[in-house]
């Protein structure tokens, strides 16, 4: 009885890391977006491919990549979310009055 050896898949054909974030190659579509859509919306591979205008191979590669590097991707998302929250909590340029306030009184 022989045991089948799993094939190694080169995901670099479908995935690229840009600015520290794994994306579908040639698109600015983070791998994490696809994984979240699969998990939260319970979509099939075909449905994900349709929704994101990707091939099924691209979707599968994104999901495989996410599963392989889940901890790193989730950690980066947490850092990005914290930075975004911090930026949105700050008043812009330290001025009150909002857009166009520099035109008043002057």
C-alpha positions in Angstrom: 0.0 0.0 0.0 1.5 3.3 -1.0 0.8 6.7 0.7 0.1 9.6 -1.6 2.5 12.5 -1.1 0.8 15.9 -1.0 1.8 18.2 -3.9 3.5 21.5 -3.2 1.6 24.4 -4.6 3.3 27.6 -5.7 0.9 30.3 -4.5 3.2 33.1 -5.8 1.5 32.6 -9.2 -1.7 34.0 -7.5 -0.6 35.9 -4.4 1.8 38.8 -4.0 2.8 40.7 -0.9 2.6 44.5 -1.3 3.2 46.9 1.5 3.2 44.1 4.0 -0.2 42.8 2.9 -1.0 39.7 0.9 -3.1 40.5 -2.1 -4.4 38.6 -5.1 -1.7 39.1 -7.7 -2.4 42.0 -10.1 -5.2 43.3 -7.9 -5.2 45.4 -4.7 -7.5 42.8 -3.1 -6.3 41.6 0.2 -6.4 37.9 0.8 -8.1 38.6 4.2 -11.1 40.1 2.5 -11.8 36.9 0.6 -11.3 34.8 3.8 -13.7 37.0 5.8 -16.3 36.8 3.0 -16.1 33.1 3.0 -16.4 32.8 6.7 -19.0 35.5 7.5 -21.2 35.0 4.4 -20.6 31.2 4.0 -20.0 31.6 0.3 -18.8 28.8 -2.0 -15.7 29.0 -4.1 -17.8 29.8 -7.2 -19.7 32.5 -5.3 -16.6 34.1 -4.1 -15.1 34.0 -7.6 -18.2 35.7 -8.9 -18.4 38.3 -6.2 -14.7 39.3 -6.4 -14.5 38.8 -10.2 -11.7 36.2 -9.8 -11.0 32.8 -11.1 -11.8 29.9 -8.8 -8.0 29.2 -8.8 -7.3 32.7 -7.5 -10.0 32.2 -4.7 -8.5 28.8 -3.7 -5.0 30.2 -3.6 -6.1 33.2 -1.5 -7.9 30.9 1.0 -4.9 28.5 1.1 -2.5 31.4 1.7 -4.8 32.8 4.4 -4.9 29.5 6.2 -1.2 29.1 6.0 -0.4 32.6 7.4 -3.6 33.3 9.3 -1.9 34.4 12.5 0.3 36.9 10.7 -2.5 38.3 8.5 -4.8 38.6 11.5 -2.1 40.4 13.5 -1.5 42.8 10.7 -5.2 43.5 10.4 -5.4 44.3 14.1 -2.5 46.8 13.8 -4.1 48.4 10.8 -7.4 48.7 12.6 -5.8 50.3 15.6 -4.0 52.8 13.4 -7.2 53.6 11.5 -9.1 54.1 14.8 -6.4 56.4 16.1 -6.4 58.5 13.0 -10.2 58.9 13.0 -10.2 59.9 16.7 -7.9 62.8 16.1 -9.3 66.2 15.1 -8.0 67.2 11.6 -5.2 69.8 11.8 -6.2 70.6 15.4 -8.9 73.1 14.2 -12.5 73.3 15.1 -15.1 74.3 12.5 -14.5 71.6 9.9 -14.2 72.2 6.1 -14.1 75.7 5.0 -13.5 77.2 8.5 -10.3 78.9 7.2 -12.4 81.1 5.0 -14.4 82.6 7.8 -13.5 85.9 9.3 -11.0 86.8 7.0 
